[in-house]
Amino acid sequence: MNSAAYPPMVVMGVSGSGKSTVGRLLADKVGSVFIDGDDLHPVSNKEKMAAGHPLNDGDREPWLSTIGDALFESTNDGAPAIIACSALKRSYRDLLRRHEPSTVFVHLSGASELIQHRLDERSHEYMPPTLLASQLSTLEAIEADEPAIEVDVRLSPEDIVDLVALNLSAK
C-alpha cells in the first residue's frame, strides 16, 4: 500500500495498551515508517519516570513538540509517519495537530484491569506499572470533533490494524 494514501497517525493510549505493537504492525500494513514516541523522550523524562514519578505538562510539552515536528516532516516528505504516543489529554492532541493538522489518532482503550495485567507481565526500560493509575487519571476521552478511531484492546493487534485500515480506507 502507498503510505501517502494514509494520514499521519498517532497510536495513543496509556502504557500497556499496545501502542508500539499496533503502531509497528500498522506501519507495515500501510507501508509507512513507525516511530516510537518513547525514543523521543529527553533523558530527564526517562529518569523521572524510572524513579516512579509521573510526568507533568511541563515535562511533556517539549516531547510532544518533537513528536509534532516528526509528524509534520514525515507528511511534508510524502511519507506520513505512524507514531506511538500516549497523547492522554485533549491539549496534547491539539498541540500535535497544530504541528500537523491532518493527524488522525488511533486510541487503544480498554479496561484498567486488563492493561494492568499486561504491564505486570512485561518489563519496560523506564515505565513502571505503578504509573498506570496516574495515566488513567490524566486520560481525557476523545471528543466528537477530534479525528480519531477508538479501538478496544481486547482485539488482537492484527485485528486492530485491519479495523483501522478498513476505517481509513472508507473515509
C-alpha positions as CSV (number, residue, x, y, z in Angstrom):
1,M,0.0,0.0,0.0
2,N,1.0,3.6,-0.6
3,S,1.7,5.3,2.8
4,A,0.9,8.7,1.2
5,A,-2.7,7.5,0.8
6,Y,-2.9,7.4,4.6
7,P,-2.7,10.4,7.0
8,P,-0.1,10.7,9.7
9,M,-1.3,8.8,12.7
10,V,-0.7,8.8,16.4
11,V,-1.4,5.4,18.1
12,M,-2.4,6.6,21.6
13,G,-3.4,5.3,24.9
14,V,-2.0,4.5,28.4
15,S,1.1,2.5,28.9
16,G,0.5,-1.2,28.3
17,S,-2.3,-0.6,25.8
18,G,-0.2,-1.9,22.9
19,K,0.8,1.4,21.1
20,S,4.2,0.2,19.9
21,T,3.0,-3.2,18.8
22,V,0.0,-1.9,16.9
23,G,2.0,1.1,15.5
24,R,4.6,-1.2,14.0
25,L,2.1,-3.6,12.5
26,L,0.0,-0.7,11.1
27,A,3.1,0.9,9.6
28,D,4.0,-2.4,7.9
29,K,0.4,-2.8,6.6
30,V,0.3,0.7,5.0
31,G,3.9,0.9,4.0
32,S,4.8,3.7,6.4
33,V,7.5,4.5,8.9
34,F,7.0,3.8,12.6
35,I,8.4,6.0,15.3
36,D,8.2,5.0,18.9
37,G,7.5,8.2,20.8
38,D,9.3,6.7,23.8
39,D,12.5,7.1,21.9
40,L,11.9,10.8,21.6
41,H,11.7,11.5,25.3
42,P,14.6,13.5,26.7
43,V,16.8,11.7,29.3
44,S,15.3,13.8,32.1
45,N,11.8,12.5,31.4
46,K,13.0,8.9,31.3
47,E,14.8,9.3,34.6
48,K,11.8,10.9,36.2
49,M,9.5,8.0,35.1
50,A,12.1,5.4,36.0
51,A,12.0,6.8,39.6
52,G,8.3,6.3,39.6
53,H,7.3,9.9,39.2
54,P,4.6,10.8,36.6
55,L,5.4,13.5,34.0
56,N,3.7,16.8,34.2
57,D,2.6,19.1,31.4
58,G,5.9,21.0,31.5
59,D,7.8,17.7,31.1
60,R,5.6,16.6,28.2
61,E,5.4,19.8,26.1
62,P,8.9,19.7,24.6
63,W,8.5,16.0,23.9
64,L,5.1,16.5,22.3
65,S,6.6,19.3,20.1
66,T,9.3,16.9,19.0
67,I,6.6,14.4,18.0
68,G,4.6,17.1,16.3
69,D,7.7,18.1,14.3
70,A,8.2,14.5,13.2
71,L,4.6,14.2,12.1
72,F,4.9,17.4,10.0
73,E,8.3,16.5,8.5
74,S,7.1,13.0,7.5
75,T,4.0,14.3,5.9
76,N,5.9,17.1,4.2
77,D,8.3,14.4,2.8
78,G,5.3,12.5,1.3
79,A,5.6,9.5,3.7
80,P,3.3,10.3,6.7
81,A,4.6,8.6,9.9
82,I,2.8,6.5,12.5
83,I,4.0,7.4,15.9
84,A,3.2,5.7,19.3
85,C,2.5,8.4,21.8
86,S,0.3,8.4,24.9
87,A,-1.4,11.7,23.9
88,L,-3.5,11.5,27.0
89,K,-5.0,15.0,27.2
90,R,-7.0,16.9,24.6
91,S,-4.5,19.7,24.9
92,Y,-1.7,17.3,24.0
93,R,-3.6,16.1,20.9
94,D,-4.3,19.7,20.0
95,L,-0.6,20.6,20.2
96,L,0.2,17.7,17.9
97,R,-2.4,18.8,15.4
98,R,-1.0,22.3,15.5
99,H,2.2,20.8,14.1
100,E,0.4,18.5,11.6
101,P,-3.3,19.3,11.2
102,S,-4.0,16.1,9.2
103,T,-3.1,13.8,12.1
104,V,-5.5,11.0,13.0
105,F,-5.5,9.4,16.4
106,V,-5.9,5.7,16.9
107,H,-7.0,5.4,20.6
108,L,-6.3,2.0,22.1
109,S,-8.7,1.7,25.0
110,G,-9.6,-1.0,27.4
111,A,-10.4,-2.0,31.0
112,S,-7.8,-0.9,33.5
113,E,-7.6,-4.4,34.9
114,L,-6.6,-5.9,31.5
115,I,-4.0,-3.1,31.0
116,Q,-2.6,-3.5,34.5
117,H,-2.2,-7.3,33.9
118,R,-0.3,-6.6,30.7
119,L,2.0,-4.1,32.5
120,D,2.6,-6.6,35.3
121,E,3.7,-9.2,32.7
122,R,6.3,-7.1,30.9
123,S,9.4,-5.2,31.7
124,H,9.9,-1.6,30.4
125,E,13.1,0.4,30.5
126,Y,11.7,3.3,32.5
127,M,7.9,3.0,32.7
128,P,7.0,1.1,35.9
129,P,3.5,-0.5,36.2
130,T,2.8,1.8,39.2
131,L,2.4,4.8,36.9
132,L,-0.8,3.4,35.2
133,A,-3.1,5.0,37.8
134,S,-1.7,8.4,37.1
135,Q,-2.0,7.9,33.4
136,L,-5.6,6.7,33.7
137,S,-6.4,9.8,35.8
138,T,-4.8,12.0,33.2
139,L,-6.5,10.4,30.2
140,E,-9.2,12.5,28.6
141,A,-11.7,10.9,26.3
142,I,-11.6,11.6,22.6
143,E,-14.2,14.2,21.7
144,A,-16.5,14.1,18.7
145,D,-14.6,16.8,16.9
146,E,-11.3,15.0,17.1
147,P,-10.2,12.9,14.1
148,A,-9.9,9.6,15.8
149,I,-10.6,5.9,15.7
150,E,-11.2,4.2,19.0
151,V,-10.4,0.5,19.3
152,D,-10.8,-2.0,22.1
153,V,-7.5,-3.6,23.2
154,R,-9.3,-6.9,23.7
155,L,-8.9,-7.4,20.0
156,S,-5.7,-8.9,18.7
157,P,-3.1,-6.4,17.4
158,E,-3.7,-7.8,13.9
159,D,-7.4,-7.3,14.1
160,I,-6.9,-3.8,15.4
161,V,-4.7,-3.0,12.4
162,D,-7.2,-4.4,10.0
163,L,-10.0,-2.4,11.6
164,V,-8.0,0.8,11.5
165,A,-7.0,0.3,7.8
166,L,-10.6,-0.5,6.9
167,N,-11.9,2.6,8.7
168,L,-9.3,4.8,7.0
169,S,-10.0,3.4,3.5
170,A,-13.7,4.0,4.0
171,K,-13.1,7.8,4.5
